[in-house]
Amino acid sequence: MAMDATEIEQLIRDSLPDAQVTIQDLAGDGDHYAAHVVSEDFRGKTRVQQHQMVYAALQGRMGNELHALALQTSAPDLN
């Protein structure tokens, strides 16, 4: 059972309300996505910690409904 990009985005926003989220379906199959997530909550966290926060937001769907997710995460620029 595949996931919709809007569902992925909503799960991330529910967990990280300030996040700027961009989702791209990489294969057109609803199973392989790329996500770019920018959130102030990532500031001071390692890349691994940031990714763990996104995976936690997906509530166990990674590896089940969602087969692959290429992640880019960062805190917003301080300009």
N, C-alpha and C positions, 0 to 999 in steps of 0.2 A: 504494500500500500504506500503510494508516493505522497509526499507533502507538497503543498502549494507554497510558493514564495511568500505570499502574504501571511500565511500562517507562521512561517519561520520568522518573518519580520515582527509580527505581533508578539510572539513568545519572547523575543529578544527585548522588545520595547517594554513589555510587562515587567521584566526583570531589571532593565536599565532604562528608566523612563526618559532620560535626557539624550539617549543614544541617537546618533545619525546612522541609519542602517541602509545599505544598498545591497540588494540580493540579485544575483545573476544566475539563471538556469544555464549550466554549462553544456548539457547534452540534449536538452529538450525533452527529457524523460521524467522530470519531476523527482529525480533521485540524486542528481549531482549538481551541487550549487557552489557558488563562490559568494562570500559575504564580506563586506567591508563595514566595520563597526567602529565608530568614534564615540567615546564616552568619557566624561570627566572622572567617572568611577575607576577608570583604568590608570589614572595618574599615580605614579609611584609603584605600580605593579609590574612584575616581569611579564614578558610576552606569554610565557606558560600560564601564569596566573590569569592574565586577560582571557586567554583561550578557555581556560577552565570555567571562568565566569559565563562565557557564552554557552559552553556545553551544558552548564548547570541550568541556564535559562531554557534550554531545549527539552528539559524534563525527561531525560531518558530516551528521547526519540532518535538520537544519534546512533547509527548502527542498526536501527530498526526501520522506521518509516523513512528515515533520512540516511541514505547510504554513504554519501561523501559530501563534505563541506570544507572547501578551501577558505581559510580565515585570514583576514588582515585586520588587525586591531590596533588602536592607538588612542591616546588622549588628545583632546583638541589642542591646536597650536595656541600659544599664549601671546599672539600678536595684538 
